[in-house]
Amino acid sequence: MENDILKQISQYKFIYFGFDPAGENSSNLWKATPALCGSNDAINWTLIAEFPQLGNLRDGNIAKYKDYYWITGTTNLYRTKNFHEFKSFDVSFLQRDGYTDIWAPEFFTDYSDNWHLVWGAVSDSRHVYVADFDPETGEVTNSWQMVNEDHGMDPHIWKMNGKYYLSIDAYWLYESDSYLGPFTLIKNNIEHSDENGKTIWYEAGETLIDGDTIYFYCDHITGSVSGVADSGQMVVQTANIHDLSKWTGPQNVTSSINMRHGSFLKVESGSDATVTKVNLTHVDKPFDLGSNTKHNYEQCLSAINTIYNRFGKLLGDDVGAKPDHLQLRSSGLDRNAWLYIVHVFDQLELEINKAVGVFRSNGFANIRTKKDFDYIELVRPLNLMIDTSYQTTLNNNWDQVQTTLNDLLAVLTKFHV
C-alpha cells in the first residue's frame, strides 16, 4: 500500500537515509543500495525499506519540507511524498569544468529558514561549496559559493546555539557566525588516529540533535572487505550541545544492514515529536499477525516512553524506563512468534502498570472516568492456532492497552507544558 512506509516512519523517533554497501568487492568498489531505517534511541536501527529504483545513490541526505521529502546524494536529487514515487530533478548545477570528486551534497537551512545545499569538490585542492535551494520548486541558484574552511571532504553544516557548525573529514569540527565562514576550529577528543598499527580513518560526519544531546555519526573505515579500501561500518558518539569538546567514545550502530554514509532526521509527530494518541490495529487474518503485532508493540512502547518522559518533566526529575525492544523473528505463527506475543503482553502489562502506579500515587484521576486509574491485566494466548478465540484474545488485549494508554496521555496533555 502507498502509505506503508509513511506508517512505519511514524512509529519511530528518528529516521536515517543512507546506503547499504552489501555486495561491494574489488571489482565493484562503490556498490550501494539506498536504504531507510528507523530508531527510537538513535543507536539501534530497524530497516524500513530499500530503494534499488534510485540506482547506486551513495551518501544519501534527506530533509522534509511540508508533505514532501527531499533526497539527494552522490549525485542525484529526488522528491517524494510516499517513498513509492520519486520525481528526479536536474543536478547539472554540480557540474563544473576543472572540478572532480564532486561528492555528497547535503541540505541545510540558515537562521532565516532559507534552504541551501553544501558539497565538496576538488580543483587545485579540496574545497567546500554552497548553493541556494528552493524547496518549493527544486531550483538551485547562486551555485559554487566557496566556504572559508580548511579544505576537507564530506562537509556537513548545521545550525545550533545561534551559530553555524561545520564537520569535515568526520572529526574536524568548526563554528562560525556565517555558514560561509570563516570557521574556527573546535578542539575535541574525537578519535581519528591509527589503531593497532593498522591504517584506518573516519569520514562522513553527520549529526542528530535530540534535546541537549547531539549524536555524531561517521563511517569507521577499516578496509574490512578485501580489496575495498573504503569499506567499514558506522559508529556514533555523543556530547552535550553546549560543549562539543568532550565526546563519548565511539560505539557501533546496530542494524540488519551495514549503515554507511547517510543523514538523520527527527520524525515529526504532533507539536513535540511525541505520541499524542494510540490507535492499535486489530488482527483480522493469520498472515497479518506478524506485522500487526510488531506495529502495535512498537507504538505501545513509544507511547509508554512518552508517558514516562513527559511525567518526568512534570515532576522535575527522570522517572523514565525504557522497555526492551523485541524483534519479531517469524512472520508466521510458529513457537517463536507465539513466545514473542506472550512476551509482548507480559512486557506491556508490566510497563503500563508502572505508569499507572505513578499516576495513582500522585493523585491523578482519569479524565474520562473521573476515577482513579485501574491496573490492567492482560490475557495471554494459550495456543498456537489462529482461530476466533485467539483473535478475540489478542484484540481484547489491544483494546485494553489502547484505552489505558490514551487515558494516561489525556491526563499528561492536560498538565504538560
TAWOHU-V755734 format. One record per residue. N is the residue number from 1. RES is the residue in one letter. PHI is phi in whole degrees, -180 to 180 (* if undefined). BURIAL is 1 if it has 16 or more other ideal C-beta (glycine too) atoms within 10 Angstrom, else 0. D_CENTER is the distance of its C-alpha to the mean C-alpha in Angstrom with 2 decimals. Layout:
<<N;RES;PHI;BURIAL;D_CENTER> <N;RES;PHI;BURIAL;D_CENTER>>
This chain:
<<1;M;*;0;22.23> <2;E;-65;0;20.83> <3;N;-100;0;18.34> <4;D;-58;0;17.01> <5;I;-68;1;13.70> <6;L;-63;1;13.32> <7;K;-65;0;14.36> <8;Q;-66;1;11.82> <9;I;-57;1;8.94> <10;S;-65;1;10.91> <11;Q;-84;1;10.82> <12;Y;-116;1;7.32> <13;K;-86;1;6.49> <14;F;-135;1;2.84> <15;I;-128;1;2.45> <16;Y;-124;1;4.32> <17;F;-127;1;7.98> <18;G;-157;1;10.71> <19;F;-148;1;13.60> <20;D;-110;1;15.32> <21;P;-87;1;18.78> <22;A;-52;0;20.42> <23;G;98;0;24.07> <24;E;-66;1;24.51> <25;N;-157;0;27.99> <26;S;-63;0;30.82> <27;S;-99;0;31.83> <28;N;-142;0;28.37> <29;L;-68;0;26.63> <30;W;-116;0;23.84> <31;K;-59;1;22.82> <32;A;-152;1;19.32> <33;T;-123;1;17.58> <34;P;-57;1;14.68> <35;A;-145;1;11.75> <36;L;-121;1;8.66> <37;C;-128;1;6.52> <38;G;-129;1;4.84> <39;S;-155;1;5.13> <40;N;-110;1;7.40> <41;D;-128;0;8.48> <42;A;70;1;6.18> <43;I;-117;0;8.99> <44;N;-102;0;9.43> <45;W;-122;1;7.55> <46;T;-117;1;9.33> <47;L;-66;1;10.46> <48;I;-96;1;10.67> <49;A;-166;0;13.05> <50;E;-114;1;14.77> <51;F;-132;1;16.76> <52;P;-62;0;20.02> <53;Q;-67;0;21.55> <54;L;-90;1;19.87> <55;G;73;0;21.99> <56;N;-91;0;21.35> <57;L;-69;1;18.66> <58;R;-106;1;17.42> <59;D;59;1;15.32> <60;G;-64;1;13.12> <61;N;-134;1;11.98> <62;I;-128;1;10.62> <63;A;-146;1;11.80> <64;K;-111;0;12.92> <65;Y;-136;0;16.61> <66;K;55;0;18.28> <67;D;-93;0;17.70> <68;Y;-109;1;16.81> <69;Y;-109;1;14.00> <70;W;-96;1;15.37> <71;I;-130;1;14.62> <72;T;-138;1;16.57> <73;G;174;1;17.21> <74;T;-89;1;20.42> <75;T;-131;1;22.17> <76;N;-144;1;21.46> <77;L;-144;1;20.30> <78;Y;-134;1;19.23> <79;R;-133;1;18.60> <80;T;-146;1;17.63> <81;K;-109;0;17.71> <82;N;-138;0;16.97> <83;F;66;1;15.62> <84;H;-112;0;19.14> <85;E;-116;0;21.19> <86;F;-122;1;20.47> <87;K;-100;0;22.89> <88;S;-91;0;23.62> <89;F;-120;1;24.78> <90;D;-66;0;27.28> <91;V;-121;1;26.17> <92;S;-65;0;29.73> <93;F;-63;1;28.98> <94;L;-84;1;27.43> <95;Q;-94;0;30.82> <96;R;-155;0;33.44> <97;D;-58;0;36.65> <98;G;86;0;36.78> <99;Y;-117;0;33.02> <100;T;-130;0;31.17> <101;D;49;0;27.82> <102;I;-84;1;26.04> <103;W;-127;1;22.44> <104;A;53;1;18.80> <105;P;-65;1;19.08> <106;E;-139;1;16.30> <107;F;-85;1;16.20> <108;F;-155;1;16.76> <109;T;-119;1;18.75> <110;D;-95;0;21.75> <111;Y;-75;0;23.18> <112;S;-100;0;25.14> <113;D;66;0;22.08> <114;N;-84;0;23.28> <115;W;-92;1;20.95> <116;H;-144;1;21.47> <117;L;-121;1;20.63> <118;V;-129;1;21.03> <119;W;-154;1;21.94> <120;G;-114;1;24.23> <121;A;-156;1;27.57> <122;V;-116;0;30.81> <123;S;-123;0;34.29> <124;D;-72;0;36.62> <125;S;-153;0;33.64> <126;R;-80;1;29.86> <127;H;-135;1;28.82> <128;V;-111;1;25.91> <129;Y;-132;1;26.36> <130;V;-132;1;25.09> <131;A;-132;1;25.79> <132;D;-89;0;25.61> <133;F;-134;1;23.61> <134;D;-103;0;24.35> <135;P;-71;1;21.39> <136;E;-75;0;24.10> <137;T;-115;0;25.94> <138;G;84;1;24.03> <139;E;-76;0;27.03> <140;V;-112;1;26.84> <141;T;-133;0;29.59> <142;N;50;0;30.83> <143;S;-74;1;29.35> <144;W;65;0;29.82> <145;Q;-76;0;30.06> <146;M;-81;0;30.21> <147;V;-89;1;28.22> <148;N;-81;0;30.39> <149;E;-148;1;28.64> <150;D;-100;1;29.47> <151;H;63;0;29.05> <152;G;-101;1;25.78> <153;M;-112;1;23.39> <154;D;50;1;19.71> <155;P;-69;1;19.79> <156;H;-137;1;16.82> <157;I;-116;1;17.92> <158;W;-146;1;16.48> <159;K;-108;0;18.50> <160;M;-171;0;18.85> <161;N;56;0;21.95> <162;G;78;0;24.05> <163;K;-127;1;23.75> <164;Y;-109;1;22.00> <165;Y;-123;1;20.42> <166;L;-132;1;20.48> <167;S;-115;1;19.28> <168;I;-135;1;21.37> <169;D;57;1;21.89> <170;A;75;1;18.86> <171;Y;-129;1;21.10> <172;W;-87;1;23.26> <173;L;-115;1;22.01> <174;Y;-138;1;24.04> <175;E;-136;1;24.54> <176;S;-160;1;26.69> <177;D;-85;0;27.94> <178;S;-135;0;27.35> <179;Y;-71;1;24.65> <180;L;-94;1;27.62> <181;G;85;1;28.70> <182;P;-72;0;30.66> <183;F;-103;1;28.03> <184;T;-105;0;29.02> <185;L;-66;0;27.78> <186;I;-102;1;25.98> <187;K;-69;0;27.39> <188;N;-151;1;24.94> <189;N;-106;0;24.81> <190;I;-67;1;21.99> <191;E;-70;1;23.40> <192;H;-159;0;24.58> <193;S;-113;0;27.86> <194;D;-62;0;29.47> <195;E;-131;0;28.95> <196;N;55;0;31.86> <197;G;77;0;33.84> <198;K;-104;0;31.43> <199;T;-71;0;30.13> <200;I;-135;1;26.35> <201;W;-155;1;24.14> <202;Y;-119;1;20.65> <203;E;-151;1;19.19> <204;A;64;1;16.30> <205;G;-68;1;15.09> <206;E;-140;1;11.82> <207;T;-123;1;10.72> <208;L;-143;1;8.31> <209;I;-111;0;10.66> <210;D;-137;1;10.88> <211;G;66;0;14.58> <212;D;-93;0;16.73> <213;T;-102;0;14.33> <214;I;-114;1;13.00> <215;Y;-98;1;10.92> <216;F;-119;1;12.55> <217;Y;-104;1;11.56> <218;C;-156;1;14.40> <219;D;-85;1;16.15> <220;H;-92;1;18.98> <221;I;-90;1;21.75> <222;T;-123;0;24.36> <223;G;68;0;26.07> <224;S;-66;0;25.22> <225;V;-99;1;26.18> <226;S;-56;0;29.90> <227;G;83;0;30.87> <228;V;-120;1;27.40> <229;A;-63;0;27.35> <230;D;-93;1;23.81> <231;S;-100;1;22.28> <232;G;170;1;20.14> <233;Q;-150;1;16.70> <234;M;-84;1;13.68> <235;V;-127;1;14.13> <236;V;-142;1;12.66> <237;Q;-142;1;14.82> <238;T;-128;1;14.89> <239;A;-153;1;17.50> <240;N;-82;0;18.71> <241;I;-62;0;18.25> <242;H;-93;0;22.05> <243;D;-149;0;22.84> <244;L;-89;1;21.20> <245;S;-89;0;24.12> <246;K;-119;0;23.12> <247;W;-122;1;20.09> <248;T;-67;0;19.55> <249;G;-66;0;20.32> <250;P;-69;1;17.75> <251;Q;-132;0;16.39> <252;N;-72;0;15.01> <253;V;-76;1;11.52> <254;T;-116;0;12.29> <255;S;-168;1;11.73> <256;S;-75;0;14.46> <257;I;-116;1;14.20> <258;N;-88;1;14.79> <259;M;-66;1;11.65> <260;R;-126;1;13.32> <261;H;-33;1;13.29> <262;G;-159;1;10.37> <263;S;-125;1;8.33> <264;F;-131;1;5.18> <265;L;-141;1;5.44> <266;K;-81;0;6.16> <267;V;-76;1;7.41> <268;E;-83;0;11.16> <269;S;-148;1;13.25> <270;G;72;0;16.75> <271;S;-83;0;17.77> <272;D;-130;0;15.77> <273;A;53;0;12.43> <274;T;-127;1;14.29> <275;V;-74;1;16.02> <276;T;-110;0;19.38> <277;K;-162;0;20.88> <278;V;-111;1;20.65> <279;N;-123;0;22.07> <280;L;-87;1;22.43> <281;T;-101;1;23.58> <282;H;-73;0;27.02> <283;V;-83;1;27.96> <284;D;-122;0;30.53> <285;K;-156;0;31.06> <286;P;-52;0;30.63> <287;F;-83;0;28.00> <288;D;-89;0;25.68> <289;L;-58;1;25.69> <290;G;-61;1;22.86> <291;S;-67;0;20.25> <292;N;-65;1;21.55> <293;T;-63;1;21.66> <294;K;-63;1;18.12> <295;H;-60;1;16.88> <296;N;-63;1;19.26> <297;Y;-62;1;18.51> <298;E;-65;1;14.76> <299;Q;-68;1;15.66> <300;C;-64;1;18.39> <301;L;-62;1;16.37> <302;S;-62;1;14.01> <303;A;-67;1;17.31> <304;I;-63;1;18.99> <305;N;-61;1;16.47> <306;T;-63;1;16.92> <307;I;-58;1;20.64> <308;Y;-63;1;20.77> <309;N;-64;1;18.76> <310;R;-71;1;20.80> <311;F;-70;1;23.97> <312;G;-61;0;23.43> <313;K;-65;0;23.36> <314;L;-62;1;26.40> <315;L;-86;0;28.35> <316;G;83;0;27.32> <317;D;-147;0;25.99> <318;D;-107;0;23.32> <319;V;-110;0;24.24> <320;G;-69;0;20.79> <321;A;-145;0;20.41> <322;K;-106;0;17.42> <323;P;-63;1;18.63> <324;D;-63;0;18.08> <325;H;-95;0;15.54> <326;L;-103;0;17.80> <327;Q;-106;0;17.52> <328;L;-79;1;20.10> <329;R;-87;0;22.00> <330;S;-141;0;24.33> <331;S;-84;0;24.30> <332;G;-102;0;27.96> <333;L;-94;1;29.78> <334;D;-95;0;31.00> <335;R;-64;0;31.47> <336;N;-61;0;27.94> <337;A;-65;1;26.59> <338;W;-62;1;29.27> <339;L;-64;0;28.54> <340;Y;-60;1;24.83> <341;I;-65;1;25.85> <342;V;-60;0;28.41> <343;H;-64;0;25.96> <344;V;-54;1;23.57> <345;F;-70;1;26.45> <346;D;-59;0;27.63> <347;Q;-66;1;24.26> <348;L;-64;1;23.85> <349;E;-60;1;27.48> <350;L;-63;0;27.20> <351;E;-71;1;24.14> <352;I;-65;1;25.28> <353;N;-70;1;28.75> <354;K;-61;0;27.54> <355;A;-64;1;26.19> <356;V;-58;1;29.41> <357;G;-61;0;31.48> <358;V;-65;1;29.97> <359;F;-64;1;30.71> <360;R;-62;0;34.21> <361;S;-68;0;35.04> <362;N;-100;0;34.23> <363;G;74;0;36.35> <364;F;-84;1;33.78> <365;A;-91;0;35.31> <366;N;-67;1;33.65> <367;I;-62;0;33.75> <368;R;-72;0;34.49> <369;T;-98;0;37.24> <370;K;65;0;38.37> <371;K;-118;0;38.73> <372;D;-62;0;37.04> <373;F;-71;1;33.93> <374;D;-94;0;34.80> <375;Y;-67;0;33.36> <376;I;-104;1;32.05> <377;E;-134;0;33.38> <378;L;-96;1;31.78> <379;V;-99;0;33.83> <380;R;-81;0;32.76> <381;P;-63;1;33.46> <382;L;-99;0;36.41> <383;N;-119;0;36.74> <384;L;-103;0;34.81> <385;M;-95;0;36.15> <386;I;-82;1;34.44> <387;D;-139;0;37.21> <388;T;-61;0;37.85> <389;S;-64;0;38.05> <390;Y;-64;1;34.76> <391;Q;-63;1;32.94> <392;T;-62;0;34.65> <393;T;-62;1;33.59> <394;L;-59;1;29.92> <395;N;-68;1;30.01> <396;N;-63;0;32.08> <397;N;-63;1;29.59> <398;W;-63;1;26.68> <399;D;-61;0;29.00> <400;Q;-68;1;29.80> <401;V;-63;1;26.25> <402;Q;-61;1;25.26> <403;T;-62;0;28.32> <404;T;-64;1;27.89> <405;L;-62;1;24.27> <406;N;-69;1;25.10> <407;D;-65;1;28.23> <408;L;-65;1;26.40> <409;L;-65;1;23.85> <410;A;-63;0;26.87> <411;V;-67;1;28.46> <412;L;-64;1;25.46> <413;T;-61;0;25.10> <414;K;-71;0;28.77> <415;F;-99;0;28.70> <416;H;-72;0;25.32> <417;V;-122;0;25.59>>
